[in-house]
């Protein structure tokens, strides 16, 4: 049996940086899961559930977590539409409201849809992202600072 051992020549500060980055990445993933949960909350009563995805990126310029949905209907609800291409039943009560991070039962639905229909929209954009940012940004900053400190403490053995 032949065994070869090589002692690491990696400077200590590199190891410290890696522990800080690992701690930050774990916190970014946790924050992404929380944001994902909030987005799911905005559509939990919908018949067709949008699927939300998340991506953590860490590079020299910035560390970030991105959560998004590739769902056409969710996009229209989030951003709003200027013209309606559908006739809705009467009465109609939307399942969501602008800036509210929840979904309710609602009443009614689409009766008929066609490109020939060109009615003014009565629905305002929901802008869920802005509401999530307003809610999560202060927590996010504190949690990321805590993660960096945790990574630094794990290096020095505190």
N, C-alpha and C positions, 0 to 999 in steps of 0.2 A: 504494500500500500504506500502510495506517495501522497504527501500532503504539503501544500505550499501555503504559507501565510504571508500576507502583505499588510503592513501597518498603514493605516490611512494617514495621508499627509494633508487632509482637508483642514484648512484653518478653522479655529473654533467659531469665529463670527459667521462663517458659512453655515455651520450646523445650527447656530442660533437663528439665522434668517430662515432656514428651512423649517424649523419648529414653529416660528411665527407664521410663516406662510401656510403650513398645514393647519394650524389653529384657525387662521382667517378663512381658509377654504371650507373647513367644516362649518364655520359660522355662516358663510355665504350660502352654503347648501341648505342650512336650517332656515335662513331667512327666505330663500327661494320657496321652500315648502310652505312656509307661512303665507307668503304672497299667493302661491298657488291655491291654498285653502281659501283665501279671501276671494279670489276670482271664481272658484267653484261655488262659493256661497252666493254670488250674484246670479247664478243660473241654476240653482239646485231644484227649482220647481219646473224647469223647462222639460218638455217632452224629448227634444233632441239635445243631449248634453254636449257642449263643446269640450274638446280635450285641450288642456293647457300643458304646455311643455316648458322646461326650464333649462338654462345653460349657464354655467359658472365659467367666467373667464378671469384669468390672472395674468397680467403682463406688466411691463415696466411703466406704462402710462397710467393704468388704472386697474382696479379689481372690481368686478361687477357680477351681478346675477341678473339674468334677463328671463322674464316669464311672458309667454305669449300664447295666443290661440290662433290656429289657422282655420277659422270658422267664419264663413261669410255672413251668416245671420248675426253672430255675436258682434262682428265688426259693424254692421249696420245699426245695431242697438247701441253700441258703445259710441260711435261717431255721429249717429243720426243720419237722416236722409232729408233732402230738400223736397223731394216729390215722392208720393206714395204710388206704387204700381199695384195696389191691392185694395179690394173692398173688404172692410171688416164688418163683423156681425155687430148688431146693436142689442144690448149695450156691450161696450168693449172697455175693459179695465186692464191696463198693461200689468205684467208681472213684475216689472222693475220701475224704479223712479230715478231721476237724475241725482247722482252723488250718493245714493243709498247702497250700501254693500250687503244687500240681502235681496231675496226674491220672494214674492208672495204668490198666492194661488192665481189671481187674475180671473177675468170673466171674458168669454168670447174668444174669437180667433179670426183667421182669414176665411172669408167666404169665397172669394174669387181673386185671381191674380192674372194680369196680362200686361204686356208692354204697351198696349193701347191706352191703358188707364194712366192718367197723369193728374193726380189730385195733390193739393198742397198737404204737406206732412203736418200732423198735429202733435207728433211725438218729439220731445226734445232729446238731444244726445245725452246718454247716461254718464259718460265720462268717468267710468269706474277707476281707471288708472290714476287720475288726479286725486280721487278720494283715497285710494290705497296709499299713494305717495304721502299725502297729508297725514294719514294715520301712522304709517310705518317709518317715515324718515327719522324722527327723533329716536325711536327705539333702535333702528338700524345703526345709527351713529354710535350710540352707547354700546351696543352689542359688539360691533367691530372693534371699538377701542378695548373692550374687555377681552376679546379674543386675542388681540395683539399682546396685551399684558399677560394673558395666560400662557401664550407661546414663549414669551421672554422669561417668565417665571419657571417654566418647565426646563429651560436651558440652565438657569443658575441653580436649580434645585430647591426653589422655595415652595 
